[in-house]
Amino acid sequence: MSESVGTGWDVPAGVKDRCEFHWFHVQRDGCLVVVILSSAPAWYVGHFDKGRMRRCDGHECRMCAAGSGRQLRYVLAAVDYQTRQNGVIEVSKSVAELIRSWSARGGGLRGMTVQFEKPGKSKHCRLEVTYIDRPPPGWAAEVQPVDVVEALSSTWDRQVA
């Protein structure tokens, strides 16, 4: 991080994005349209525990020992199409594979516009994903992606604390 100390109330956006990661969540009976900023996703193996995904600790993982199923998860940097909020979004393997299949349409993952939607009222209803076939807005090219691996590490560090 180039800047770690400064004065005043206004923290530069680049510093803020490295410290305060926004995790996008699709609300029940709602949708979220984002422009993907990642050139490639980050992935991890995790367990669903107490309402959230937690990283699998590997060989001596207590959740594996307790019989908790493991899931492959993918994380992408993105920017909200409407609010221009920069952040990260986590998806399942099946959603990631669908997004991957679409990435060739526009010449790659970065700049792809995708809509995520939860069609039902349940918090755990499936996530529907739609490819939006239009070029990204010009402003999106200027948005620097959140470092997804750093966001994951920071999130996991807070879970342990």
BELURQUI-V12353 format. One record per helix or strand of 3 or more residues. SS is the DSSP state (hx for helix, st for strand). FROM is the first residue (numbers start at 1). LEN is the number of residues. If there is no record, write none. Layout:
<<SS FROM LEN> <SS FROM LEN>>
//
This chain:
<<hx 13 7> <st 30 7> <st 42 8> <st 52 4> <hx 58 3> <hx 62 4> <st 71 10> <st 86 7> <hx 93 10> <st 113 6> <st 128 5> <hx 138 5> <hx 148 13>>
//
